[in-house]
Amino acid sequence: MDPQLGRHAFNLAFYFVLMSGILLPFLNRDSPEFIAAVFAFIFSLVFLLVVVWEVRREARIPKTLSSSEERLGDL
């Protein structure tokens, strides 16, 4: 994943989790809006966890040299 794309995805996911989390305590538990907010919070949290997992996974993968970089290293 491109680092800029990962950063934007993290910021977007964090914003959605924060906004839906702030909204939850102020809604009536019997209202349909509460159910929609809970779903939004859960899906946003899952998206945030996937982004964090993906970025951390790619940070551990060692970068391999391409074939053109290997030929340049032989010179």
PQR file with spaces between the fields and no chain letter, atoms N, CA, C, O and H, PARSE charges and radii, in Angstrom:
ATOM       1  N    MET     1       0.854   -1.169    0.000 -0.4000 1.5000
ATOM       2  CA   MET     1       0.000    0.000    0.000 -0.0000 2.0000
ATOM       3  C    MET     1       0.899    1.231    0.000  0.5500 1.7000
ATOM       4  O    MET     1       1.884    1.299    0.735 -0.5500 1.4000
ATOM       5  N    ASP     2       0.550    2.179   -0.817 -0.4000 1.5000
ATOM       6  CA   ASP     2       1.267    3.438   -0.878 -0.0000 2.0000
ATOM       7  C    ASP     2       1.162    4.137    0.485  0.5500 1.7000
ATOM       8  O    ASP     2       0.081    4.169    1.073 -0.5500 1.4000
ATOM       9  H    ASP     2      -0.250    2.125   -1.414  0.4000 1.0000
ATOM      10  N    PRO     3       2.264    4.692    0.992 -0.5600 1.5000
ATOM      11  CA   PRO     3       2.204    5.337    2.321  0.2800 2.0000
ATOM      12  C    PRO     3       1.174    6.460    2.408  0.5500 1.7000
ATOM      13  O    PRO     3       0.516    6.612    3.437 -0.5500 1.4000
ATOM      14  N    GLN     4       1.024    7.243    1.350 -0.4000 1.5000
ATOM      15  CA   GLN     4       0.024    8.315    1.375 -0.0000 2.0000
ATOM      16  C    GLN     4      -1.391    7.748    1.422  0.5500 1.7000
ATOM      17  O    GLN     4      -2.254    8.272    2.126 -0.5500 1.4000
ATOM      18  H    GLN     4       1.559    7.120    0.513  0.4000 1.0000
ATOM      19  N    LEU     5      -1.621    6.687    0.675 -0.4000 1.5000
ATOM      20  CA   LEU     5      -2.934    6.047    0.686 -0.0000 2.0000
ATOM      21  C    LEU     5      -3.237    5.467    2.063  0.5500 1.7000
ATOM      22  O    LEU     5      -4.358    5.591    2.557 -0.5500 1.4000
ATOM      23  H    LEU     5      -0.920    6.262    0.103  0.4000 1.0000
ATOM      24  N    GLY     6      -2.240    4.835    2.682 -0.4000 1.5000
ATOM      25  CA   GLY     6      -2.423    4.300    4.028 -0.0000 2.0000
ATOM      26  C    GLY     6      -2.732    5.379    5.045  0.5500 1.7000
ATOM      27  O    GLY     6      -3.572    5.196    5.926 -0.5500 1.4000
ATOM      28  H    GLY     6      -1.330    4.735    2.281  0.4000 1.0000
ATOM      29  N    ARG     7      -2.049    6.499    4.918 -0.4000 1.5000
ATOM      30  CA   ARG     7      -2.287    7.600    5.860 -0.0000 2.0000
ATOM      31  C    ARG     7      -3.692    8.179    5.690  0.5500 1.7000
ATOM      32  O    ARG     7      -4.379    8.451    6.675 -0.5500 1.4000
ATOM      33  H    ARG     7      -1.367    6.648    4.202  0.4000 1.0000
ATOM      34  N    HIS     8      -4.116    8.366    4.437 -0.4000 1.5000
ATOM      35  CA   HIS     8      -5.455    8.892    4.201 -0.0000 2.0000
ATOM      36  C    HIS     8      -6.529    7.899    4.657  0.5500 1.7000
ATOM      37  O    HIS     8      -7.542    8.298    5.231 -0.5500 1.4000
ATOM      38  H    HIS     8      -3.558    8.145    3.637  0.4000 1.0000
ATOM      39  N    ALA     9      -6.308    6.626    4.405 -0.4000 1.5000
ATOM      40  CA   ALA     9      -7.278    5.612    4.839 -0.0000 2.0000
ATOM      41  C    ALA     9      -7.360    5.583    6.367  0.5500 1.7000
ATOM      42  O    ALA     9      -8.451    5.467    6.924 -0.5500 1.4000
ATOM      43  H    ALA     9      -5.485    6.302    3.939  0.4000 1.0000
ATOM      44  N    PHE    10      -6.216    5.689    7.045 -0.4000 1.5000
ATOM      45  CA   PHE    10      -6.216    5.707    8.508 -0.0000 2.0000
ATOM      46  C    PHE    10      -6.959    6.934    9.035  0.5500 1.7000
ATOM      47  O    PHE    10      -7.781    6.823    9.945 -0.5500 1.4000
ATOM      48  H    PHE    10      -5.329    5.783    6.592  0.4000 1.0000
ATOM      49  N    ASN    11      -6.670    8.094    8.466 -0.4000 1.5000
ATOM      50  CA   ASN    11      -7.334    9.320    8.920 -0.0000 2.0000
ATOM      51  C    ASN    11      -8.842    9.253    8.700  0.5500 1.7000
ATOM      52  O    ASN    11      -9.621    9.660    9.562 -0.5500 1.4000
ATOM      53  H    ASN    11      -6.002    8.184    7.727  0.4000 1.0000
ATOM      54  N    LEU    12      -9.247    8.739    7.550 -0.4000 1.5000
ATOM      55  CA   LEU    12     -10.666    8.630    7.256 -0.0000 2.0000
ATOM      56  C    LEU    12     -11.354    7.644    8.200  0.5500 1.7000
ATOM      57  O    LEU    12     -12.432    7.930    8.720 -0.5500 1.4000
ATOM      58  H    LEU    12      -8.615    8.408    6.850  0.4000 1.0000
ATOM      59  N    ALA    13     -10.741    6.503    8.417 -0.4000 1.5000
ATOM      60  CA   ALA    13     -11.321    5.496    9.313 -0.0000 2.0000
ATOM      61  C    ALA    13     -11.383    6.020   10.748  0.5500 1.7000
ATOM      62  O    ALA    13     -12.378    5.815   11.443 -0.5500 1.4000
ATOM      63  H    ALA    13      -9.865    6.271    7.995  0.4000 1.0000
ATOM      64  N    PHE    14     -10.334    6.689   11.185 -0.4000 1.5000
ATOM      65  CA   PHE    14     -10.324    7.233   12.545 -0.0000 2.0000
ATOM      66  C    PHE    14     -11.409    8.300   12.707  0.5500 1.7000
ATOM      67  O    PHE    14     -12.068    8.366   13.745 -0.5500 1.4000
ATOM      68  H    PHE    14      -9.526    6.856   10.621  0.4000 1.0000
ATOM      69  N    TYR    15     -11.591    9.126   11.689 -0.4000 1.5000
ATOM      70  CA   TYR    15     -12.630   10.151   11.738 -0.0000 2.0000
ATOM      71  C    TYR    15     -14.011    9.512   11.860  0.5500 1.7000
ATOM      72  O    TYR    15     -14.823    9.945   12.678 -0.5500 1.4000
ATOM      73  H    TYR    15     -11.056    9.072   10.846  0.4000 1.0000
ATOM      74  N    PHE    16     -14.285    8.484   11.054 -0.4000 1.5000
ATOM      75  CA   PHE    16     -15.586    7.822   11.105 -0.0000 2.0000
ATOM      76  C    PHE    16     -15.825    7.157   12.461  0.5500 1.7000
ATOM      77  O    PHE    16     -16.929    7.236   13.000 -0.5500 1.4000
ATOM      78  H    PHE    16     -13.626    8.132   10.390  0.4000 1.0000
ATOM      79  N    VAL    17     -14.811    6.508   13.012 -0.4000 1.5000
ATOM      80  CA   VAL    17     -14.955    5.872   14.325 -0.0000 2.0000
ATOM      81  C    VAL    17     -15.218    6.933   15.391  0.5500 1.7000
ATOM      82  O    VAL    17     -16.083    6.755   16.249 -0.5500 1.4000
ATOM      83  H    VAL    17     -13.914    6.444   12.575  0.4000 1.0000
ATOM      84  N    LEU    18     -14.484    8.014   15.335 -0.4000 1.5000
ATOM      85  CA   LEU    18     -14.641    9.075   16.325 -0.0000 2.0000
ATOM      86  C    LEU    18     -16.036    9.709   16.251  0.5500 1.7000
ATOM      87  O    LEU    18     -16.699    9.883   17.273 -0.5500 1.4000
ATOM      88  H    LEU    18     -13.782    8.158   14.638  0.4000 1.0000
ATOM      89  N    MET    19     -16.468   10.047   15.051 -0.4000 1.5000
ATOM      90  CA   MET    19     -17.767   10.706   14.897 -0.0000 2.0000
ATOM      91  C    MET    19     -18.930    9.782   15.282  0.5500 1.7000
ATOM      92  O    MET    19     -19.867   10.217   15.952 -0.5500 1.4000
ATOM      93  H    MET    19     -15.929    9.906   14.220  0.4000 1.0000
ATOM      94  N    SER    20     -18.876    8.530   14.871 -0.4000 1.5000
ATOM      95  CA   SER    20     -19.977    7.630   15.235 -0.0000 2.0000
ATOM      96  C    SER    20     -19.907    7.263   16.718  0.5500 1.7000
ATOM      97  O    SER    20     -20.942    7.006   17.333 -0.5500 1.4000
ATOM      98  H    SER    20     -18.115    8.177   14.327  0.4000 1.0000
ATOM      99  N    GLY    21     -18.718    7.235   17.295 -0.4000 1.5000
ATOM     100  CA   GLY    21     -18.589    6.963   18.724 -0.0000 2.0000
ATOM     101  C    GLY    21     -19.102    8.098   19.585  0.5500 1.7000
ATOM     102  O    GLY    21     -19.697    7.865   20.637 -0.5500 1.4000
ATOM     103  H    GLY    21     -17.877    7.443   16.795  0.4000 1.0000
ATOM     104  N    ILE    22     -18.874    9.329   19.142 -0.4000 1.5000
ATOM     105  CA   ILE    22     -19.379   10.495   19.878 -0.0000 2.0000
ATOM     106  C    ILE    22     -20.902   10.531   19.837  0.5500 1.7000
ATOM     107  O    ILE    22     -21.536   10.945   20.808 -0.5500 1.4000
ATOM     108  H    ILE    22     -18.391    9.518   18.287  0.4000 1.0000
ATOM     109  N    LEU    23     -21.486   10.110   18.742 -0.4000 1.5000
ATOM     110  CA   LEU    23     -22.929   10.177   18.561 -0.0000 2.0000
ATOM     111  C    LEU    23     -23.688    9.154   19.413  0.5500 1.7000
ATOM     112  O    LEU    23     -24.810    9.423   19.841 -0.5500 1.4000
ATOM     113  H    LEU    23     -20.970    9.773   17.953  0.4000 1.0000
ATOM     114  N    LEU    24     -23.098    8.004   19.658 -0.4000 1.5000
ATOM     115  CA   LEU    24     -23.804    6.902   20.326 -0.0000 2.0000
ATOM     116  C    LEU    24     -24.414    7.249   21.687  0.5500 1.7000
ATOM     117  O    LEU    24     -25.569    6.888   21.915 -0.5500 1.4000
ATOM     118  H    LEU    24     -22.186    7.786   19.311  0.4000 1.0000
ATOM     119  N    PRO    25     -23.720    7.918   22.596 -0.5600 1.5000
ATOM     120  CA   PRO    25     -24.323    8.167   23.916  0.2800 2.0000
ATOM     121  C    PRO    25     -25.531    9.103   23.894  0.5500 1.7000
ATOM     122  O    PRO    25     -26.306    9.138   24.850 -0.5500 1.4000
ATOM     123  N    PHE    26     -25.693    9.853   22.821 -0.4000 1.5000
ATOM     124  CA   PHE    26     -26.767   10.846   22.777 -0.0000 2.0000
ATOM     125  C    PHE    26     -28.026   10.352   22.077  0.5500 1.7000
ATOM     126  O    PHE    26     -29.012   11.085   21.995 -0.5500 1.4000
ATOM     127  H    PHE    26     -25.063    9.825   22.044  0.4000 1.0000
ATOM     128  N    LEU    27     -28.009    9.130   21.576 -0.4000 1.5000
ATOM     129  CA   LEU    27     -29.174    8.603   20.870 -0.0000 2.0000
ATOM     130  C    LEU    27     -30.003    7.715   21.781  0.5500 1.7000
ATOM     131  O    LEU    27     -29.484    7.054   22.680 -0.5500 1.4000
ATOM     132  H    LEU    27     -27.209    8.535   21.643  0.4000 1.0000
ATOM     133  N    ASN    28     -31.308    7.717   21.525 -0.4000 1.5000
ATOM     134  CA   ASN    28     -32.227    6.850   22.250 -0.0000 2.0000
ATOM     135  C    ASN    28     -32.009    5.412   21.779  0.5500 1.7000
ATOM     136  O    ASN    28     -31.989    5.147   20.577 -0.5500 1.4000
ATOM     137  H    ASN    28     -31.730    8.254   20.794  0.4000 1.0000
ATOM     138  N    ARG    29     -31.846    4.490   22.718 -0.4000 1.5000
ATOM     139  CA   ARG    29     -31.528    3.102   22.367 -0.0000 2.0000
ATOM     140  C    ARG    29     -32.649    2.389   21.602  0.5500 1.7000
ATOM     141  O    ARG    29     -32.393    1.366   20.968 -0.5500 1.4000
ATOM     142  H    ARG    29     -31.862    4.705   23.695  0.4000 1.0000
ATOM     143  N    ASP    30     -33.852    2.891   21.646 -0.4000 1.5000
ATOM     144  CA   ASP    30     -34.977    2.261   20.945 -0.0000 2.0000
ATOM     145  C    ASP    30     -35.188    2.829   19.536  0.5500 1.7000
ATOM     146  O    ASP    30     -36.074    2.375   18.812 -0.5500 1.4000
ATOM     147  H    ASP    30     -34.060    3.722   22.162  0.4000 1.0000
ATOM     148  N    SER    31     -34.387    3.807   19.149 -0.4000 1.5000
ATOM     149  CA   SER    31     -34.608    4.465   17.862 -0.0000 2.0000
ATOM     150  C    SER    31     -33.836    3.765   16.740  0.5500 1.7000
ATOM     151  O    SER    31     -32.805    3.141   16.992 -0.5500 1.4000
ATOM     152  H    SER    31     -33.667    4.176   19.737  0.4000 1.0000
ATOM     153  N    PRO    32     -34.326    3.868   15.523 -0.5600 1.5000
ATOM     154  CA   PRO    32     -33.604    3.309   14.378  0.2800 2.0000
ATOM     155  C    PRO    32     -32.265    4.002   14.139  0.5500 1.7000
ATOM     156  O    PRO    32     -31.339    3.390   13.604 -0.5500 1.4000
ATOM     157  N    GLU    33     -32.156    5.258   14.526 -0.4000 1.5000
ATOM     158  CA   GLU    33     -30.894    5.970   14.368 -0.0000 2.0000
ATOM     159  C    GLU    33     -29.788    5.335   15.200  0.5500 1.7000
ATOM     160  O    GLU    33     -28.626    5.321   14.794 -0.5500 1.4000
ATOM     161  H    GLU    33     -32.908    5.754   14.960  0.4000 1.0000
ATOM     162  N    PHE    34     -30.153    4.812   16.363 -0.4000 1.5000
ATOM     163  CA   PHE    34     -29.161    4.152   17.212 -0.0000 2.0000
ATOM     164  C    PHE    34     -28.598    2.913   16.529  0.5500 1.7000
ATOM     165  O    PHE    34     -27.392    2.672   16.566 -0.5500 1.4000
ATOM     166  H    PHE    34     -31.097    4.823   16.693  0.4000 1.0000
ATOM     167  N    ILE    35     -29.471    2.131   15.907 -0.4000 1.5000
ATOM     168  CA   ILE    35     -29.023    0.924   15.209 -0.0000 2.0000
ATOM     169  C    ILE    35     -28.103    1.297   14.055  0.5500 1.7000
ATOM     170  O    ILE    35     -27.074    0.652   13.853 -0.5500 1.4000
ATOM     171  H    ILE    35     -30.451    2.328   15.877  0.4000 1.0000
ATOM     172  N    ALA    36     -28.459    2.326   13.298 -0.4000 1.5000
ATOM     173  CA   ALA    36     -27.617    2.778   12.192 -0.0000 2.0000
ATOM     174  C    ALA    36     -26.266    3.278   12.700  0.5500 1.7000
ATOM     175  O    ALA    36     -25.234    3.026   12.077 -0.5500 1.4000
ATOM     176  H    ALA    36     -29.295    2.850   13.463  0.4000 1.0000
ATOM     177  N    ALA    37     -26.271    3.984   13.827 -0.4000 1.5000
ATOM     178  CA   ALA    37     -25.021    4.486   14.390 -0.0000 2.0000
ATOM     179  C    ALA    37     -24.145    3.351   14.903  0.5500 1.7000
ATOM     180  O    ALA    37     -22.921    3.412   14.782 -0.5500 1.4000
ATOM     181  H    ALA    37     -27.109    4.188   14.333  0.4000 1.0000
ATOM     182  N    VAL    38     -24.753    2.321   15.472 -0.4000 1.5000
ATOM     183  CA   VAL    38     -23.985    1.162   15.936 -0.0000 2.0000
ATOM     184  C    VAL    38     -23.343    0.447   14.750  0.5500 1.7000
ATOM     185  O    VAL    38     -22.170    0.078   14.796 -0.5500 1.4000
ATOM     186  H    VAL    38     -25.747    2.272   15.570  0.4000 1.0000
ATOM     187  N    PHE    39     -24.125    0.255   13.685 -0.4000 1.5000
ATOM     188  CA   PHE    39     -23.561   -0.366   12.484 -0.0000 2.0000
ATOM     189  C    PHE    39     -22.428    0.471   11.904  0.5500 1.7000
ATOM     190  O    PHE    39     -21.400   -0.071   11.498 -0.5500 1.4000
ATOM     191  H    PHE    39     -25.079    0.555   13.647  0.4000 1.0000
ATOM     192  N    ALA    40     -22.611    1.777   11.863 -0.4000 1.5000
ATOM     193  CA   ALA    40     -21.565    2.664   11.354 -0.0000 2.0000
ATOM     194  C    ALA    40     -20.309    2.566   12.215  0.5500 1.7000
ATOM     195  O    ALA    40     -19.193    2.543   11.696 -0.5500 1.4000
ATOM     196  H    ALA    40     -23.446    2.216   12.192  0.4000 1.0000
ATOM     197  N    PHE    41     -20.495    2.508   13.529 -0.4000 1.5000
ATOM     198  CA   PHE    41     -19.359    2.393   14.432 -0.0000 2.0000
ATOM     199  C    PHE    41     -18.628    1.067   14.233  0.5500 1.7000
ATOM     200  O    PHE    41     -17.399    1.041   14.181 -0.5500 1.4000
ATOM     201  H    PHE    41     -21.402    2.527   13.951  0.4000 1.0000
ATOM     202  N    ILE    42     -19.362   -0.019   14.123 -0.4000 1.5000
ATOM     203  CA   ILE    42     -18.744   -1.340   13.959 -0.0000 2.0000
ATOM     204  C    ILE    42     -18.004   -1.433   12.630  0.5500 1.7000
ATOM     205  O    ILE    42     -16.858   -1.880   12.590 -0.5500 1.4000
ATOM     206  H    ILE    42     -20.361    0.002   14.166  0.4000 1.0000
ATOM     207  N    PHE    43     -18.652   -1.014   11.540 -0.4000 1.5000
ATOM     208  CA   PHE    43     -17.994   -1.086   10.236 -0.0000 2.0000
ATOM     209  C    PHE    43     -16.784   -0.167   10.162  0.5500 1.7000
ATOM     210  O    PHE    43     -15.774   -0.521    9.554 -0.5500 1.4000
ATOM     211  H    PHE    43     -19.583   -0.651   11.572  0.4000 1.0000
ATOM     212  N    SER    44     -16.874    1.001   10.769 -0.4000 1.5000
ATOM     213  CA   SER    44     -15.738    1.919   10.783 -0.0000 2.0000
ATOM     214  C    SER    44     -14.589    1.347   11.605  0.5500 1.7000
ATOM     215  O    SER    44     -13.424    1.471   11.225 -0.5500 1.4000
ATOM     216  H    SER    44     -17.695    1.289   11.263  0.4000 1.0000
ATOM     217  N    LEU    45     -14.916    0.726   12.719 -0.4000 1.5000
ATOM     218  CA   LEU    45     -13.887    0.115   13.553 -0.0000 2.0000
ATOM     219  C    LEU    45     -13.216   -1.039   12.834  0.5500 1.7000
ATOM     220  O    LEU    45     -11.997   -1.191   12.916 -0.5500 1.4000
ATOM     221  H    LEU    45     -15.862    0.625   13.027  0.4000 1.0000
ATOM     222  N    VAL    46     -13.982   -1.849   12.136 -0.4000 1.5000
ATOM     223  CA   VAL    46     -13.401   -2.948   11.359 -0.0000 2.0000
ATOM     224  C    VAL    46     -12.496   -2.393   10.263  0.5500 1.7000
ATOM     225  O    VAL    46     -11.401   -2.911   10.045 -0.5500 1.4000
ATOM     226  H    VAL    46     -14.972   -1.726   12.069  0.4000 1.0000
ATOM     227  N    PHE    47     -12.941   -1.351    9.576 -0.4000 1.5000
ATOM     228  CA   PHE    47     -12.121   -0.718    8.535 -0.0000 2.0000
ATOM     229  C    PHE    47     -10.829   -0.170    9.126  0.5500 1.7000
ATOM     230  O    PHE    47      -9.767   -0.324    8.523 -0.5500 1.4000
ATOM     231  H    PHE    47     -13.830   -0.930    9.752  0.4000 1.0000
ATOM     232  N    LEU    48     -10.898    0.464   10.286 -0.4000 1.5000
ATOM     233  CA   LEU    48      -9.704    0.991   10.943 -0.0000 2.0000
ATOM     234  C    LEU    48      -8.743   -0.134   11.299  0.5500 1.7000
ATOM     235  O    LEU    48      -7.536   -0.006   11.094 -0.5500 1.4000
ATOM     236  H    LEU    48     -11.761    0.589   10.775  0.4000 1.0000
ATOM     237  N    LEU    49      -9.262   -1.224   11.824 -0.4000 1.5000
ATOM     238  CA   LEU    49      -8.406   -2.352   12.183 -0.0000 2.0000
ATOM     239  C    LEU    49      -7.756   -2.982   10.954  0.5500 1.7000
ATOM     240  O    LEU    49      -6.594   -3.384   11.011 -0.5500 1.4000
ATOM     241  H    LEU    49     -10.243   -1.328   11.990  0.4000 1.0000
ATOM     242  N    VAL    50      -8.477   -3.072    9.863 -0.4000 1.5000
ATOM     243  CA   VAL    50      -7.899   -3.622    8.625 -0.0000 2.0000
ATOM     244  C    VAL    50      -6.795   -2.709    8.096  0.5500 1.7000
ATOM     245  O    VAL    50      -5.754   -3.195    7.653 -0.5500 1.4000
ATOM     246  H    VAL    50      -9.421   -2.746    9.816  0.4000 1.0000
ATOM     247  N    VAL    51      -7.006   -1.409    8.137 -0.4000 1.5000
ATOM     248  CA   VAL    51      -5.983   -0.475    7.673 -0.0000 2.0000
ATOM     249  C    VAL    51      -4.745   -0.570    8.544  0.5500 1.7000
ATOM     250  O    VAL    51      -3.631   -0.621    8.024 -0.5500 1.4000
ATOM     251  H    VAL    51      -7.852   -1.015    8.497  0.4000 1.0000
ATOM     252  N    VAL    52      -4.913   -0.594    9.846 -0.4000 1.5000
ATOM     253  CA   VAL    52      -3.769   -0.696   10.757 -0.0000 2.0000
ATOM     254  C    VAL    52      -3.033   -2.005   10.541  0.5500 1.7000
ATOM     255  O    VAL    52      -1.803   -2.024   10.504 -0.5500 1.4000
ATOM     256  H    VAL    52      -5.818   -0.553   10.269  0.4000 1.0000
ATOM     257  N    TRP    53      -3.770   -3.102   10.397 -0.4000 1.5000
ATOM     258  CA   TRP    53      -3.146   -4.406   10.166 -0.0000 2.0000
ATOM     259  C    TRP    53      -2.362   -4.410    8.856  0.5500 1.7000
ATOM     260  O    TRP    53      -1.237   -4.906    8.803 -0.5500 1.4000
ATOM     261  H    TRP    53      -4.770   -3.087   10.427  0.4000 1.0000
ATOM     262  N    GLU    54      -2.952   -3.862    7.813 -0.4000 1.5000
ATOM     263  CA   GLU    54      -2.300   -3.860    6.501 -0.0000 2.0000
ATOM     264  C    GLU    54      -1.028   -3.003    6.505  0.5500 1.7000
ATOM     265  O    GLU    54      -0.008   -3.413    5.952 -0.5500 1.4000
ATOM     266  H    GLU    54      -3.866   -3.459    7.856  0.4000 1.0000
ATOM     267  N    VAL    55      -1.080   -1.841    7.113 -0.4000 1.5000
ATOM     268  CA   VAL    55       0.091   -0.970    7.159 -0.0000 2.0000
ATOM     269  C    VAL    55       1.192   -1.604    7.993  0.5500 1.7000
ATOM     270  O    VAL    55       2.360   -1.563    7.606 -0.5500 1.4000
ATOM     271  H    VAL    55      -1.909   -1.508    7.563  0.4000 1.0000
ATOM     272  N    ARG    56       0.841   -2.186    9.124 -0.4000 1.5000
ATOM     273  CA   ARG    56       1.863   -2.829    9.961 -0.0000 2.0000
ATOM     274  C    ARG    56       2.439   -4.066    9.281  0.5500 1.7000
ATOM     275  O    ARG    56       3.625   -4.361    9.430 -0.5500 1.4000
ATOM     276  H    ARG    56      -0.108   -2.219    9.439  0.4000 1.0000
ATOM     277  N    ARG    57       1.606   -4.792    8.534 -0.4000 1.5000
ATOM     278  CA   ARG    57       2.086   -5.980    7.820 -0.0000 2.0000
ATOM     279  C    ARG    57       3.079   -5.576    6.735  0.5500 1.7000
ATOM     280  O    ARG    57       4.114   -6.222    6.568 -0.5500 1.4000
ATOM     281  H    ARG    57       0.643   -4.553    8.413  0.4000 1.0000
ATOM     282  N    GLU    58       2.773   -4.522    6.005 -0.4000 1.5000
ATOM     283  CA   GLU    58       3.675   -4.091    4.946 -0.0000 2.0000
ATOM     284  C    GLU    58       4.935   -3.441    5.498  0.5500 1.7000
ATOM     285  O    GLU    58       5.963   -3.437    4.822 -0.5500 1.4000
ATOM     286  H    GLU    58       1.933   -3.998    6.140  0.4000 1.0000
ATOM     287  N    ALA    59       4.884   -2.903    6.687 -0.4000 1.5000
ATOM     288  CA   ALA    59       6.084   -2.317    7.284 -0.0000 2.0000
ATOM     289  C    ALA    59       7.081   -3.407    7.675  0.5500 1.7000
ATOM     290  O    ALA    59       8.282   -3.147    7.748 -0.5500 1.4000
ATOM     291  H    ALA    59       4.049   -2.906    7.236  0.4000 1.0000
ATOM     292  N    ARG    60       6.598   -4.621    7.927 -0.4000 1.5000
ATOM     293  CA   ARG    60       7.487   -5.725    8.292 -0.0000 2.0000
ATOM     294  C    ARG    60       8.081   -6.425    7.086  0.5500 1.7000
ATOM     295  O    ARG    60       9.122   -7.071    7.207 -0.5500 1.4000
ATOM     296  H    ARG    60       5.622   -4.832    7.868  0.4000 1.0000
ATOM     297  N    ILE    61       7.445   -6.316    5.916 -0.4000 1.5000
ATOM     298  CA   ILE    61       7.929   -7.007    4.726 -0.0000 2.0000
ATOM     299  C    ILE    61       9.190   -6.312    4.238  0.5500 1.7000
ATOM     300  O    ILE    61       9.162   -5.116    3.945 -0.5500 1.4000
ATOM     301  H    ILE    61       6.600   -5.792    5.817  0.4000 1.0000
ATOM     302  N    PRO    62      10.309   -7.055    4.145 -0.5600 1.5000
ATOM     303  CA   PRO    62      11.539   -6.403    3.652  0.2800 2.0000
ATOM     304  C    PRO    62      11.390   -6.067    2.173  0.5500 1.7000
ATOM     305  O    PRO    62      10.829   -6.838    1.395 -0.5500 1.4000
ATOM     306  N    LYS    63      11.898   -4.919    1.812 -0.4000 1.5000
ATOM     307  CA   LYS    63      11.825   -4.488    0.423 -0.0000 2.0000
ATOM     308  C    LYS    63      12.894   -5.234   -0.378  0.5500 1.7000
ATOM     309  O    LYS    63      14.062   -5.255    0.011 -0.5500 1.4000
ATOM     310  H    LYS    63      12.355   -4.293    2.444  0.4000 1.0000
ATOM     311  N    THR    64      12.501   -5.832   -1.475 -0.4000 1.5000
ATOM     312  CA   THR    64      13.442   -6.547   -2.331 -0.0000 2.0000
ATOM     313  C    THR    64      13.843   -5.643   -3.479  0.5500 1.7000
ATOM     314  O    THR    64      13.073   -4.786   -3.913 -0.5500 1.4000
ATOM     315  H    THR    64      11.552   -5.814   -1.791  0.4000 1.0000
ATOM     316  N    LEU    65      15.050   -5.842   -3.960 -0.4000 1.5000
ATOM     317  CA   LEU    65      15.540   -5.054   -5.069 -0.0000 2.0000
ATOM     318  C    LEU    65      14.949   -5.580   -6.367  0.5500 1.7000
ATOM     319  O    LEU    65      14.784   -6.787   -6.539 -0.5500 1.4000
ATOM     320  H    LEU    65      15.676   -6.538   -3.607  0.4000 1.0000
ATOM     321  N    SER    66      14.636   -4.682   -7.265 -0.4000 1.5000
ATOM     322  CA   SER    66      14.160   -5.116   -8.569 -0.0000 2.0000
ATOM     323  C    SER    66      15.349   -5.588   -9.392  0.5500 1.7000
ATOM     324  O    SER    66      16.495   -5.362   -9.003 -0.5500 1.4000
ATOM     325  H    SER    66      14.770   -3.701   -7.125  0.4000 1.0000
ATOM     326  N    SER    67      15.100   -6.231  -10.507 -0.4000 1.5000
ATOM     327  CA   SER    67      16.186   -6.782  -11.322 -0.0000 2.0000
ATOM     328  C    SER    67      17.090   -5.681  -11.868  0.5500 1.7000
ATOM     329  O    SER    67      18.294   -5.897  -12.005 -0.5500 1.4000
ATOM     330  H    SER    67      14.170   -6.415  -10.824  0.4000 1.0000
ATOM     331  N    SER    68      16.541   -4.501  -12.185 -0.4000 1.5000
ATOM     332  CA   SER    68      17.386   -3.415  -12.692 -0.0000 2.0000
ATOM     333  C    SER    68      18.283   -2.871  -11.573  0.5500 1.7000
ATOM     334  O    SER    68      19.425   -2.490  -11.831 -0.5500 1.4000
ATOM     335  H    SER    68      15.563   -4.325  -12.073  0.4000 1.0000
ATOM     336  N    GLU    69      17.781   -2.831  -10.340 -0.4000 1.5000
ATOM     337  CA   GLU    69      18.602   -2.365   -9.225 -0.0000 2.0000
ATOM     338  C    GLU    69      19.692   -3.383   -8.902  0.5500 1.7000
ATOM     339  O    GLU    69      20.791   -2.998   -8.502 -0.5500 1.4000
ATOM     340  H    GLU    69      16.854   -3.140  -10.130  0.4000 1.0000
ATOM     341  N    GLU    70      19.405   -4.683   -9.071 -0.4000 1.5000
ATOM     342  CA   GLU    70      20.417   -5.698   -8.830 -0.0000 2.0000
ATOM     343  C    GLU    70      21.529   -5.592   -9.856  0.5500 1.7000
ATOM     344  O    GLU    70      22.699   -5.746   -9.504 -0.5500 1.4000
ATOM     345  H    GLU    70      18.512   -4.995   -9.397  0.4000 1.0000
ATOM     346  N    ARG    71      21.199   -5.333  -11.121 -0.4000 1.5000
ATOM     347  CA   ARG    71      22.232   -5.194  -12.157 -0.0000 2.0000
ATOM     348  C    ARG    71      23.089   -3.977  -11.890  0.5500 1.7000
ATOM     349  O    ARG    71      24.296   -4.015  -12.128 -0.5500 1.4000
ATOM     350  H    ARG    71      20.249   -5.208  -11.407  0.4000 1.0000
ATOM     351  N    LEU    72      22.497   -2.894  -11.401 -0.4000 1.5000
ATOM     352  CA   LEU    72      23.275   -1.716  -11.094 -0.0000 2.0000
ATOM     353  C    LEU    72      24.214   -1.963   -9.910  0.5500 1.7000
ATOM     354  O    LEU    72      25.307   -1.401   -9.849 -0.5500 1.4000
ATOM     355  H    LEU    72      21.516   -2.863  -11.208  0.4000 1.0000
ATOM     356  N    GLY    73      23.788   -2.793   -8.989 -0.4000 1.5000
ATOM     357  CA   GLY    73      24.635   -3.120   -7.839 -0.0000 2.0000
ATOM     358  C    GLY    73      25.842   -3.975   -8.222  0.5500 1.7000
ATOM     359  O    GLY    73      26.860   -3.954   -7.531 -0.5500 1.4000
ATOM     360  H    GLY    73      22.900   -3.250   -9.038  0.4000 1.0000
ATOM     361  N    ASP    74      25.734   -4.729   -9.322 -0.4000 1.5000
ATOM     362  CA   ASP    74      26.854   -5.556   -9.772 -0.0000 2.0000
ATOM     363  C    ASP    74      27.952   -4.737  -10.417  0.5500 1.7000
ATOM     364  O    ASP    74      29.084   -5.210  -10.519 -0.5500 1.4000
ATOM     365  H    ASP    74      24.907   -4.746   -9.884  0.4000 1.0000
ATOM     366  N    LEU    75      27.655   -3.524  -10.856 -0.4000 1.5000
ATOM     367  CA   LEU    75      28.655   -2.713  -11.536 -0.0000 2.0000
ATOM     368  C    LEU    75      29.657   -2.214  -10.597  0.5500 1.7000
ATOM     369  O    LEU    75      30.582   -1.508  -10.999 -0.5500 1.4000
ATOM     370  H    LEU    75      26.736   -3.140  -10.773  0.4000 1.0000
